[in-house]
Structures are given as structure tokens and as C-alpha cells.
């Protein structure tokens, strides 16, 4: 399948995408229950994310798995960042005699980068990145000010 994946129905409606009107499944808004298997750190992230998404009115019960992944990745991303802070961004490479012969990137840096990419992808899926938000309409009526709306209003009133 080529191109971007379709937006969820709620995000399409918020962004004013008229082409998707009536398409997709209209699920009731709900906050899924936190999965028991999440770590305590991930459960904390879950609470914060669900609070934000509930305010955006895009969350449904079927989002539980993707939301759990997001919460888990954020918790792991933060843990990796803590490890990078403690141990540094590089680790020494030693030869057989124990002498330092160079440096390489810390495995925690790699983990931090990989979890960060996963977090970014999932945040975008939920409409939680600046570029995703820029495509959303905040739910308030917005005046359309373009040449076509002015011509239409003149023709209707005239």
C-alpha cells in the first residue's frame, strides 16, 4: 500500500478532512483500563497520556494496545536517558592488555535513539506531535477567509 496511512476518524474530523466524512468506524470515546503487565513507570506514563488524549477526544477502548506500547516505550526511553547521563555517551574500547584503544557509542545511546523513534511514531499516530497538531482544528468554529468563500457569500447575499 503506497502513501500515508489514513488518519483515524476522530483525527480526520478534527482536521476538517471532508473526504473522510462518513468513512471509518465511529467508536465511542473511552479511556481503556491500564494493562496489569505494564511496569510502574509505564503505568505512570499511561496516566499522563490518557489524560492528554481524553482531552483531545480521540481515545477509544480499542487503542489500549497502541497506548500501552507508547507508555512502555516512553518509560524505556526515559530509563535509557538516565543511563546515558550516568555512564556517558561513549564507552572505551580496550585491547587484550586492557589499554584503551578507542571509543564507541554507548549501547544506552542506541537504545535511547531507538525508543525515541518509536515514541515519535506512536505520538504521531495519536496526533500528539507538533506536525500532527498543526493539521488539527481545535474544535471551535473557524471563519473561512479565502477568495472562494468571499465570492460565495457575495453571490448568496446579492
N, C-alpha and C positions, 0 to 999 in steps of 0.2 A: 504494500500500500504506500503510495507516494504522498508527499506533503505532510502538513501538520496534522496531528490527531485532532478530532473535533473537540470543542470545548464542552464541558458538562453543561446541561440545560440551564442550570441556575446561573452559571457564569456567562453563558451566551445571552441570557435575558438581561443580566446586569450591564453587559457591554452594548446592549442595543442591537444585537445581531438579529435582524428581522428575517433573514434567510432560514434561521433555525426554528422560527416560531412554530410551535405545534409538533416539532420533531423531538424525539427522545422520550425518555421515561420521566414522568413528573413524580418524584419520590417525596414523601412527607419530610419536612425538616425535623431532625432529631440529632441528639448527641449520643453516639454509641457508648456503651459501657466500656470502661478501661479493661483491657485484657489482663488476666491474672499473671500471665507469664512475663510481662514487661518488668524490667528492673525498676528499682525505686527511682533512679534518675530519669528513666524513660517515662515513668508514671507522672513525674513532676512536669516533664515536657508536654506530655499528653494533656494535662490540666490546662496549661498555658495556651496550647494550640487550639484546643476545643473551645476555650473561652473566646479566642480571636475569631475562629471560624463560625461560631454561633452568631457572633455579631455581624458577620458578613452574610449570614443567612444562606450558606451554601452546603451545610453539613447534613448528612443523612446516615442512617444506620449502616448502609452498605459501604460506607467509607472507612469502616473500622480497621480493615487490614492495611490499607494505604496509610491511614493515620498512625497506626501502630508502627509501621515501618519508619515513618517520618520522625516520630518521637524517639524511637530506638536509635536512628542514625544521628539525630541531634545530640542525644546523650553520649554516644560514642565519639562524635566529632569533638565535643567539649572535653571528654576524657583524654583524647589524643592531644588536644591543645595544651592541657595541663602537663602531660608528659613531655611535650616539646619544650615547654617553659622550664621544666625541671632538668632535663638532660641535654637540651640544646638542639640545634638543627642539624648538626653533623656529629658523626662518631668517628673516632680514629680507626684506621686500618693498620694492623700490626703485622710484621713479618714473623717468621718462625722463631726469631730470637726475642720477640716482644717489643721490638723497636717500631715506633710509628713511622710508617712509610707514606701515609696519605690520609685523606678523609673521605667519607662518603655520607650521603644523606641519611639521617636517622630514619629508621622504619616508622617512627611515630609521625614524622613529617609526611611520609607517603600515606599513612592511614588517615591523617588529618585532611589531606587533599582529596582522597577518595571519598571519605564520608561527606566532605563539604560538597562535592559534586552531586552525590546522591541527595543530599538535603536540598540543594538548589533545584534539582529536577522535580522533586516532590513538592517543594514550595510553589513552584510554577504551576503544577497540576492543580493545586488548591487555590490559585490566584493570589499568592502571598509574596510575590516579588514586585519590585517597582515597575518592571515592564508589564507584568500581568495586571497590576492595579491601574496602570495608565490606560488599559483597554476597557476598564470597568466604568460604568456610570454609577454614581453613588446613590441611586435610588430616588433622588429628588428630580422633579420635572426640570428639564433644561431647555432653555429657549434655543431654537434652531435659527441661527443667523447666517444664512448663505443666500446667494443670488436666487436660487430656486424657491426658497421659502418666501422671500420678499415678492417675487413675481406672482406666486400662488396667492398670497394674501391680497395683493393688489387686484388680481383678477376676480377673487371671490367677493371682495368688498365693492368693486367697481362695477 
